[in-house]
């Protein structure tokens, strides 16, 4: 492929292989905006903390997270922070 560049890729230091990247595709990726570093941390209110402490052990986790407008894993992580430190 004329005009394409070859990049060397290392897979965990175990193997090395050459991969040809299409210049047009590379230009599209180069034009993408920089990553913002992930989703900002969810800040729970004191009321939400109290609800988590009271109901997390005994109520449906998915439904609780839905009411708190967050992912169940986010609610679970916050509950663990409140109870385990």
Phi, psi and omega in degrees: 000117184287136178085355180276154180252153179252128178252144175263130184239133177249126180262085178070020178080358184273316181226156176233134177218155178262135180234131178271127180251128178295128183301324179294318179294319179297321178296321178297317179291321178298329182282347180296147177292156179293153178292144179270000176086025176097182182279137177298150181296141178283131178257119179270143177278162176303325179294317178296321177299316180297318178296317178299314181297322183283317191252342184304317182291341190237351183246169180294120186296317182296318180291323177297314180299322178298316178294328179276356180058049176213172178284146178306324179295326178293316178295319179298316180298317180294319178300316178296320178299321182287326185261333183251349179090000000 
